[in-house]
Amino acid sequence: MATKKTKKPRPTRPPARRQPETLRLRGVSPSFTANDLPRSIAFYRDVLGFVVGDEWRGENGVLQGCEMHAGSVVFMLTQDDFAKGRDRQKGVGTRLHVSTAQDIDRLASEIKARGGTLDQEPADMPWGERVFMITDPDGFKLTIAQAR
């Protein structure tokens, strides 16, 4: 008995890219300038739960900056050299929106238990996320969100 050959479906082509091609990013790594780098590292590590990655030291061995890892996200922290003044405001007009698959209520509770102060308790948003908000020691604002 002969077998019948079936045609394999042709792979569909992705839609043509817009020309001229537009910018396509694959990630973002914000960099925050800290007034007191050890204090900021402690906040991100001990309060939020980031892990310290690479560190950058000057010729004299003094810590000048580092990477902070949380899942696949990397924040960079650097020590302010105060060239723009010691009293300049940081984080004004900026908020980072980061997402997690973790339970947002549990995460917020753990952050508070580790000494964090939330700007906004966990709340459901009309677009389907549950979020809480927190500000780091230098005034950089974060919204941590869980999709629902």
Secondary structure as GFF3:
##gff-version 3
##sequence-region A 1 148
A	DSSP	beta_strand	31	34	.	.	.	ID=ss1
A	DSSP	alpha_helix	37	42	.	.	.	ID=ss2
A	DSSP	pi_helix	43	48	.	.	.	ID=ss3
A	DSSP	beta_strand	51	57	.	.	.	ID=ss4
A	DSSP	beta_strand	63	70	.	.	.	ID=ss5
A	DSSP	beta_strand	73	79	.	.	.	ID=ss6
A	DSSP	beta_strand	95	100	.	.	.	ID=ss7
A	DSSP	alpha_helix	104	113	.	.	.	ID=ss8
A	DSSP	beta_strand	118	124	.	.	.	ID=ss9
A	DSSP	beta_strand	129	135	.	.	.	ID=ss10
A	DSSP	beta_strand	141	147	.	.	.	ID=ss11
###
